[in-house]
Amino acid sequence: MTNTEAHDPQRTTGGDDHRPARRVVVIGGSLAGLLAAQALAGHAGTVTVVERDRYPDGPGHRSGVPQDRHTHVLLESGQQAMETLLPGILDEMREHGARRVGTPGDICQWQNGRWFRRTPATTHFLSASRGLTDWVVRRRVLAGPRVGTVQGAEVTGLVGDARRVRGVRLRERGAAAGRQEERVLEADLVVDASGRSSRAPAWLAAIGAEPPHEERLETGLAYSTRFYRAAAGAADGAALGVYVVPNPDQPLGGLLLPLEDDRWIVTLSGLRGSEPPTDEDGFLDFTTRLPHPLLHDWLRKAEPVSAAHGFRGTANVRRRYDRPGRRPAGFLATGEALCAFNPIYGQGMSVAALSAVALRDALADPRRTPTTHRVQQALSAAAQQAWDISAGADKNMPGATGNVLRPRAVDRPADWYMKRLQERACGNPEIGAVFRDVLSLIAPASALFAPAVARAVLFGPEPEAPVEPPLQQETPAA
């Protein structure tokens, strides 16, 4: 594919009012779409977000975000990216109750048969309901003068041909759907942020373009989530959360975190054949199968304030729009329409924010013409490390299936090294800090192989770790 400066509608106007305004359409008004719209607002005359739902007035559930009743965290990298796009947004989230949780200091974490020491936190994440996060971001983005919405309408296809996309076709949803015909919304640039169920590959094929190759890796993981209020005194002096991390030898997981409005969220996970139930007794009984009764004991005393909700769409899916192919100028994919991760690793919102920053920076780069292909490569690169973490861990889980499971010669020593590193991360604060930085996407994976880390992993003894869950933080050494 070749996109030239003269003919690529991705060529942007920046802030030059003497150049023609650009019309951008973003398909999907969830977090990835809203943040992409914010990034594009500085490079377009108008940005129109097309959303199948109608937004609620506040931070409520929305059917277009089927996983919004489950645990969502904003990693350190995602916080930095979101603050870059929307200055002051983190303070606003905390003002509305989002909780700042430090690791490892605030979490009782079990992984690979060991409890982590609760040494002082080296990274922090924000814990809030997905509804709250979306609402706070939505208010900020839609307050901008260049961003508007078309709500209650779904995109049915692309307008254009294999050389260039010129807009989208829309159809009203709900009561008006049967009374109105499809209409065209013209655009110089279309950004697909419609999520992991994106239909863009079929739309591209329909206009004579080449759909992307799709990589897929699935463990069959399912999870169930319920909201609670803690028993009186349950959190006094104790950890802010509990995290039982699954692994190939113990594939069941559990997570407890605080939310806004004095609520707590509990998510249980299991692989194919060990799915956590959604009935009240089954949800509680599932926690007896975890390697320690800590979470079970907490739940027995807590007050449920919601039903349990299940979710099964957890495959890692990557669409290789970054690879060469017969694809039109003026079309980009971002968010889970581009790269969707197993949600258990908590990366999705952070990658959406990182991708929006990558989009903004690629468009503003004075050194290179921002052709469609170059910008798409930047978006794909923004998701690369999270994909390596998620798919890299899942390929070792029992029963994993997919077309990216082919073993490579480098995998065996790398897996051996990572196993040793994780065994030492729980008790060695220095290794643990680097490990968390990489998982939080604020340090590159190469940091795990830095000389000091490699020496400790390869030649250092396996450090002692707590035998029982450490209910109190360690006091820093004087």
C-alpha positions as CSV (number, residue, x, y, z in Angstrom):
1,M,0.0,0.0,0.0
2,T,1.3,3.4,-0.9
3,N,-0.3,6.6,0.5
4,T,1.1,9.9,-0.8
5,E,1.2,13.2,0.9
6,A,-0.9,14.7,-1.9
7,H,-3.7,12.2,-1.9
8,D,-3.9,10.8,1.6
9,P,-6.9,12.3,3.6
10,Q,-5.0,11.4,6.7
11,R,-2.9,14.5,5.9
12,T,-4.1,16.8,8.7
13,T,-4.7,20.5,9.1
14,G,-3.3,21.0,12.6
15,G,-4.2,24.5,13.8
16,D,-3.8,26.2,10.4
17,D,-7.2,27.9,9.7
18,H,-6.1,28.6,6.1
19,R,-6.3,25.0,5.2
20,P,-9.5,23.0,4.6
21,A,-11.3,21.6,7.6
22,R,-11.3,17.8,7.9
23,R,-14.2,15.6,8.8
24,V,-13.5,12.6,11.0
25,V,-15.9,9.9,12.0
26,V,-15.1,7.6,15.0
27,I,-17.1,4.4,15.1
28,G,-17.8,3.6,18.8
29,G,-18.2,5.9,21.7
30,S,-16.6,3.9,24.4
31,L,-13.3,4.8,26.1
32,A,-11.1,4.1,23.1
33,G,-13.3,6.0,20.7
34,L,-13.7,9.0,23.0
35,L,-9.9,9.3,23.6
36,A,-9.2,8.9,19.9
37,A,-11.7,11.7,19.3
38,Q,-9.9,13.9,21.8
39,A,-6.6,13.2,20.1
40,L,-8.0,14.0,16.7
41,A,-9.8,17.2,17.7
42,G,-6.6,19.1,17.3
43,H,-6.2,17.9,13.7
44,A,-9.7,18.2,12.3
45,G,-12.5,20.6,11.8
46,T,-15.1,18.2,13.2
47,V,-15.0,14.8,14.9
48,T,-18.2,12.8,15.0
49,V,-18.5,9.9,17.4
50,V,-21.1,7.4,16.2
51,E,-22.4,5.3,19.1
52,R,-25.0,2.5,18.9
53,D,-26.4,3.3,22.4
54,R,-27.6,6.5,23.9
55,Y,-25.3,7.7,26.7
56,P,-26.7,7.6,30.2
57,D,-26.8,10.9,32.1
58,G,-24.4,9.6,34.8
59,P,-22.0,6.8,35.4
60,G,-24.5,4.0,34.8
61,H,-24.4,0.7,33.0
62,R,-24.5,0.8,29.2
63,S,-25.4,-2.2,27.1
64,G,-22.7,-1.3,24.5
65,V,-20.1,-2.0,27.1
66,P,-21.0,-5.6,28.1
67,Q,-18.0,-5.9,30.4
68,D,-18.6,-2.7,32.3
69,R,-19.9,-4.6,35.3
70,H,-16.5,-6.2,35.8
71,T,-13.2,-5.0,37.3
72,H,-11.4,-2.3,35.4
73,V,-8.1,-0.6,36.5
74,L,-6.1,2.2,35.0
75,L,-2.5,1.3,35.1
76,E,0.3,3.8,35.7
77,S,1.0,4.2,32.0
78,G,-2.7,4.7,31.2
79,Q,-2.9,7.4,33.9
80,Q,0.0,9.3,32.4
81,A,-1.4,9.0,28.9
82,M,-4.9,10.1,29.9
83,E,-3.6,13.0,31.9
84,T,-1.6,14.1,28.8
85,L,-4.7,14.1,26.7
86,L,-7.1,15.5,29.4
87,P,-5.1,17.5,32.0
88,G,-6.7,17.2,35.4
89,I,-8.7,14.1,34.6
90,L,-7.1,12.0,37.3
91,D,-8.0,14.5,40.0
92,E,-11.5,14.6,38.7
93,M,-11.7,10.8,38.8
94,R,-10.5,10.8,42.4
95,E,-12.9,13.5,43.4
96,H,-15.7,11.2,42.2
97,G,-14.4,8.3,44.3
98,A,-11.8,6.5,42.2
99,R,-9.4,4.8,44.5
100,R,-5.6,4.9,44.2
101,V,-4.1,1.5,45.0
102,G,-0.4,1.0,45.4
103,T,1.4,-2.3,44.6
104,P,2.7,-4.2,46.3
105,G,2.0,-2.2,49.5
106,D,-1.8,-2.1,49.3
107,I,-2.4,-5.6,47.9
108,C,-2.3,-9.2,49.4
109,Q,-1.1,-10.9,46.2
110,W,-0.7,-14.7,45.7
111,Q,1.2,-15.8,42.6
112,N,3.0,-19.0,41.6
113,G,2.5,-20.5,45.1
114,R,3.9,-17.5,47.0
115,W,2.6,-14.4,48.7
116,F,4.2,-11.1,47.7
117,R,5.9,-9.1,50.4
118,R,4.0,-5.9,51.0
119,T,6.9,-3.6,50.7
120,P,6.3,0.2,49.9
121,A,4.4,0.7,46.7
122,T,6.5,1.4,43.5
123,T,3.5,1.7,41.1
124,H,-0.1,2.7,41.5
125,F,-3.3,2.0,39.6
126,L,-6.7,3.6,39.8
127,S,-9.7,1.4,40.7
128,A,-13.1,2.7,39.7
129,S,-16.2,1.3,38.1
130,R,-16.1,1.4,34.3
131,G,-19.2,3.5,34.3
132,L,-17.5,6.2,36.4
133,T,-14.4,6.2,34.2
134,D,-16.4,6.4,31.0
135,W,-18.7,9.2,32.3
136,V,-15.8,11.4,33.6
137,V,-13.9,11.0,30.3
138,R,-17.1,11.4,28.2
139,R,-18.0,14.7,29.9
140,R,-14.6,16.2,29.2
141,V,-14.2,15.0,25.6
142,L,-17.7,16.0,24.5
143,A,-17.3,19.5,26.1
144,G,-14.8,20.3,23.4
145,P,-16.1,22.4,20.5
146,R,-15.0,20.1,17.7
147,V,-16.4,16.8,19.0
148,G,-20.0,15.8,18.5
149,T,-22.0,12.5,18.6
150,V,-24.6,10.6,16.6
151,Q,-26.2,8.4,19.2
152,G,-28.7,5.5,18.8
153,A,-27.3,4.7,15.3
154,E,-25.1,1.8,14.1
155,V,-22.6,1.8,11.2
156,T,-23.5,-0.7,8.6
157,G,-20.6,-0.3,6.2
158,L,-17.9,1.9,4.7
159,V,-18.4,4.4,1.8
160,G,-15.6,4.4,-0.7
161,D,-13.4,1.9,-2.5
162,A,-10.1,0.0,-2.1
163,R,-8.2,3.2,-2.6
164,R,-10.0,5.5,-0.2
165,V,-12.7,5.5,2.5
166,R,-15.0,8.5,2.2
167,G,-17.4,7.9,5.1
168,V,-19.8,5.5,6.6
169,R,-23.3,4.3,6.2
170,L,-25.6,4.6,9.2
171,R,-28.9,3.1,10.3
172,E,-31.0,4.3,13.2
173,R,-31.6,1.8,16.1
174,G,-34.6,1.4,18.3
175,A,-38.1,2.6,17.5
176,A,-37.0,4.8,14.6
177,A,-35.1,2.0,12.8
178,G,-38.0,0.8,10.8
179,R,-39.1,4.2,9.6
180,Q,-35.8,5.5,8.3
181,E,-33.5,4.4,5.5
182,E,-29.7,4.2,5.7
183,R,-27.9,7.5,5.4
184,V,-24.3,8.4,4.6
185,L,-22.1,10.3,6.9
186,E,-19.2,11.6,4.8
187,A,-15.7,11.8,6.3
188,D,-12.1,12.3,5.2
189,L,-11.0,9.8,7.9
190,V,-12.8,7.0,9.6
191,V,-11.5,5.5,12.8
192,D,-12.9,2.1,13.9
193,A,-13.1,1.9,17.7
194,S,-16.0,-0.4,17.8
195,G,-14.4,-3.0,20.0
196,R,-13.4,-6.7,19.8
197,S,-16.6,-7.5,17.8
198,S,-15.6,-5.1,15.0
199,R,-17.2,-5.8,11.6
200,A,-14.6,-3.6,9.8
201,P,-12.8,-6.6,8.2
202,A,-16.1,-7.5,6.4
203,W,-16.7,-3.8,5.5
204,L,-13.3,-3.5,3.9
205,A,-13.9,-6.7,1.9
206,A,-17.2,-5.3,0.7
207,I,-15.5,-2.2,-0.9
208,G,-12.8,-4.4,-2.6
209,A,-10.1,-3.9,0.0
210,E,-8.1,-6.6,1.8
211,P,-9.2,-7.5,5.4
212,P,-6.4,-7.8,7.9
213,H,-4.9,-11.1,9.0
214,E,-6.3,-12.0,12.5
215,E,-4.2,-13.5,15.3
216,R,-6.1,-15.3,18.0
217,L,-5.2,-17.0,21.3
218,E,-7.9,-18.2,23.7
219,T,-7.7,-20.0,27.0
220,G,-11.5,-20.3,27.5
221,L,-11.2,-18.1,30.5
222,A,-14.5,-16.9,32.0
223,Y,-15.1,-14.6,34.9
224,S,-18.0,-13.6,37.2
225,T,-18.2,-10.3,39.2
226,R,-20.3,-9.0,42.1
227,F,-20.4,-5.8,44.1
228,Y,-20.3,-5.7,47.9
229,R,-20.1,-3.5,50.9
230,A,-17.5,-4.6,53.4
231,A,-18.3,-5.8,56.9
232,A,-17.9,-3.2,59.6
233,G,-14.2,-2.9,60.4
234,A,-13.1,-5.4,57.7
235,A,-10.8,-2.9,56.1
236,D,-9.4,-1.3,59.2
237,G,-5.6,-1.4,58.9
238,A,-5.9,-4.2,56.3
239,A,-5.0,-4.4,52.6
240,L,-6.9,-2.5,50.0
241,G,-7.2,-5.5,47.9
242,V,-6.6,-9.3,47.4
243,Y,-5.3,-10.8,44.2
244,V,-5.0,-14.5,43.5
245,V,-3.1,-14.7,40.1
246,P,-3.8,-17.8,38.1
247,N,-1.0,-19.8,36.5
248,P,-0.7,-23.1,34.5
249,D,-0.6,-25.1,37.8
250,Q,-3.4,-23.2,39.5
251,P,-5.7,-21.7,36.9
252,L,-8.3,-20.2,39.2
253,G,-8.2,-16.5,40.1
254,G,-9.8,-14.0,42.4
255,L,-9.6,-10.3,42.8
256,L,-11.0,-7.9,45.4
257,L,-10.7,-4.1,45.0
258,P,-12.2,-1.0,46.4
259,L,-14.4,1.3,44.3
260,E,-16.2,4.6,44.6
261,D,-19.3,4.9,46.9
262,D,-17.8,2.6,49.6
263,R,-18.3,-0.4,47.4
264,W,-16.0,-3.3,46.7
265,I,-15.8,-5.4,43.5
266,V,-15.0,-9.1,43.5
267,T,-14.1,-10.9,40.2
268,L,-13.5,-14.6,40.1
269,S,-12.0,-16.4,37.1
270,G,-11.5,-19.9,35.8
271,L,-10.6,-21.6,32.5
272,R,-12.7,-23.7,30.3
273,G,-14.5,-26.4,32.4
274,S,-13.9,-24.4,35.6
275,E,-16.0,-21.3,34.9
276,P,-17.1,-19.4,38.0
277,P,-20.9,-19.5,38.5
278,T,-23.2,-16.5,38.8
279,D,-25.7,-17.9,41.4
280,E,-25.2,-16.7,45.0
281,D,-24.2,-19.9,46.6
282,G,-22.0,-21.0,43.7
283,F,-20.2,-17.7,43.6
284,L,-19.2,-18.0,47.3
285,D,-18.4,-21.7,47.0
286,F,-16.0,-21.1,44.1
287,T,-13.7,-19.2,46.4
288,T,-13.2,-22.3,48.5
289,R,-11.2,-23.7,45.6
290,L,-8.7,-20.9,45.7
291,P,-5.3,-21.7,47.3
292,H,-6.1,-19.7,50.5
293,P,-9.4,-18.9,52.3
294,L,-8.6,-15.2,52.6
295,L,-11.1,-14.0,49.9
296,H,-13.7,-16.6,51.0
297,D,-13.6,-15.3,54.6
298,W,-14.0,-11.7,53.4
299,L,-17.0,-12.6,51.3
300,R,-18.8,-14.5,54.0
301,K,-18.9,-11.4,56.1
302,A,-19.6,-8.8,53.4
303,E,-23.0,-7.6,52.1
304,P,-23.7,-8.3,48.4
305,V,-25.2,-5.2,46.7
306,S,-25.7,-6.7,43.2
307,A,-26.2,-9.9,41.4
308,A,-23.2,-11.7,40.0
309,H,-22.6,-11.2,36.3
310,G,-20.6,-13.5,34.0
311,F,-18.5,-12.7,31.0
312,R,-16.9,-15.1,28.5
313,G,-15.4,-13.0,25.6
314,T,-11.8,-13.1,26.8
315,A,-9.7,-14.2,23.8
316,N,-6.6,-12.3,22.8
317,V,-7.4,-11.0,19.3
318,R,-5.0,-8.9,17.1
319,R,-5.9,-7.6,13.7
320,R,-2.8,-6.9,11.7
321,Y,-3.7,-3.6,10.0
322,D,-0.1,-2.7,10.4
323,R,1.0,-5.2,7.8
324,P,1.1,-4.3,4.1
325,G,-2.1,-5.0,2.2
326,R,-4.6,-3.6,-0.3
327,R,-6.3,-1.2,2.1
328,P,-7.7,2.2,1.6
329,A,-6.4,5.5,2.8
330,G,-8.5,7.2,5.3
331,F,-9.3,4.2,7.5
332,L,-7.7,3.4,10.9
333,A,-8.4,0.9,13.7
334,T,-7.7,1.5,17.4
335,G,-8.7,0.0,20.8
336,E,-10.0,-3.5,20.9
337,A,-11.0,-3.2,17.2
338,L,-7.3,-3.4,16.6
339,C,-6.0,-5.4,19.6
340,A,-8.1,-7.1,22.3
341,F,-6.5,-8.7,25.4
342,N,-7.5,-11.2,27.9
343,P,-9.2,-8.8,30.4
344,I,-7.6,-10.6,33.4
345,Y,-4.4,-8.6,32.8
346,G,-6.2,-5.2,33.2
347,Q,-4.6,-3.6,30.2
348,G,-7.5,-2.5,28.0
349,M,-8.2,1.0,29.3
350,S,-4.5,1.9,29.5
351,V,-3.8,0.7,26.0
352,A,-6.7,2.8,24.8
353,A,-5.1,5.9,26.3
354,L,-1.6,5.0,25.1
355,S,-3.0,4.5,21.6
356,A,-4.7,7.9,21.6
357,V,-1.4,9.5,22.6
358,A,0.3,7.6,19.8
359,L,-2.4,8.8,17.3
360,R,-2.0,12.4,18.4
361,D,1.8,12.2,18.2
362,A,1.9,10.5,14.8
363,L,-0.3,13.2,13.4
364,A,1.8,15.9,14.9
365,D,5.2,14.5,13.9
366,P,6.8,17.3,11.8
367,R,9.5,14.9,10.4
368,R,7.2,12.5,8.5
369,T,4.0,12.8,6.5
370,P,1.3,11.1,8.6
371,T,0.0,8.6,6.0
372,T,-2.6,6.1,6.9
373,H,-0.2,3.3,7.0
374,R,2.3,5.1,9.2
375,V,-0.3,6.2,11.7
376,Q,-1.7,2.7,11.8
377,Q,1.8,1.3,12.5
378,A,2.0,3.7,15.5
379,L,-1.3,2.5,16.8
380,S,-0.2,-1.1,16.5
381,A,3.1,-0.3,18.2
382,A,1.2,1.2,21.2
383,A,-0.4,-2.1,21.8
384,Q,2.6,-4.4,21.2
385,Q,3.9,-4.7,24.8
386,A,0.5,-5.4,26.2
387,W,-0.1,-8.1,23.6
388,D,3.3,-9.7,24.3
389,I,2.4,-9.9,28.0
390,S,-1.2,-11.1,27.6
391,A,-0.6,-13.6,24.8
392,G,2.8,-14.6,26.2
393,A,1.3,-15.6,29.5
394,D,-1.8,-17.2,28.0
395,K,0.1,-19.5,25.6
396,N,1.3,-21.5,28.6
397,M,-2.2,-22.0,30.1
398,P,-3.7,-25.5,29.8
399,G,-6.1,-25.9,26.9
400,A,-5.0,-22.7,25.1
401,T,-6.0,-22.6,21.5
402,G,-5.3,-20.3,18.5
403,N,-3.1,-19.6,15.6
404,V,-0.3,-18.0,17.5
405,L,0.7,-21.0,19.5
406,R,3.5,-22.1,17.3
407,P,6.6,-22.6,19.5
408,R,9.8,-20.8,18.7
409,A,13.3,-21.7,19.6
410,V,13.7,-18.6,21.8
411,D,10.5,-19.4,23.8
412,R,12.0,-22.1,26.0
413,P,14.9,-20.2,27.5
414,A,12.7,-17.1,27.8
415,D,10.0,-19.0,29.6
416,W,12.6,-20.5,32.0
417,Y,14.0,-17.0,32.7
418,M,10.6,-15.5,33.3
419,K,9.7,-18.4,35.7
420,R,12.8,-17.6,37.8
421,L,12.1,-13.9,37.7
422,Q,8.5,-14.3,38.9
423,E,9.7,-16.7,41.7
424,R,12.0,-13.9,42.9
425,A,9.7,-10.9,42.3
426,C,7.5,-11.8,45.3
427,G,10.4,-11.5,47.8
428,N,13.0,-9.4,46.1
429,P,11.8,-5.7,46.1
430,E,14.2,-4.7,43.4
431,I,13.2,-7.4,41.0
432,G,9.5,-6.9,41.9
433,A,9.7,-3.2,41.2
434,V,11.0,-3.8,37.6
435,F,8.5,-6.5,37.1
436,R,5.6,-4.2,38.0
437,D,6.9,-1.4,35.9
438,V,6.8,-3.7,32.8
439,L,3.4,-5.0,33.7
440,S,2.2,-1.4,34.2
441,L,3.6,-0.6,30.7
442,I,5.8,2.2,32.0
443,A,9.0,0.3,31.3
444,P,9.9,-1.7,28.2
445,A,10.2,-5.5,28.5
446,S,13.9,-5.2,28.0
447,A,14.1,-3.8,31.5
448,L,13.6,-7.4,32.8
449,F,17.0,-8.3,31.2
450,A,19.0,-5.3,32.5
451,P,22.3,-6.5,33.9
452,A,21.4,-6.0,37.6
453,V,18.1,-7.7,37.2
454,A,19.6,-10.6,35.2
455,R,22.3,-11.2,37.8
456,A,19.7,-11.4,40.5
457,V,17.5,-13.7,38.5
458,L,20.3,-16.0,37.2
459,F,22.6,-16.2,40.2
460,G,20.8,-14.8,43.2
461,P,19.1,-17.1,45.7
462,E,15.3,-17.4,45.8
463,P,14.3,-14.9,48.5
464,E,12.0,-15.7,51.4
465,A,8.4,-14.9,50.9
466,P,5.5,-14.8,53.4
467,V,3.9,-18.2,54.1
468,E,0.6,-16.6,55.0
469,P,-1.1,-13.5,53.5
470,P,0.7,-10.4,54.8
471,L,-2.2,-8.4,56.3
472,Q,-0.1,-5.4,57.2
473,Q,2.4,-3.4,55.1
474,E,6.1,-3.8,55.9
475,T,7.6,-0.8,57.7
476,P,10.4,0.7,55.5
477,A,13.8,0.2,56.9
478,A,15.3,3.2,58.7
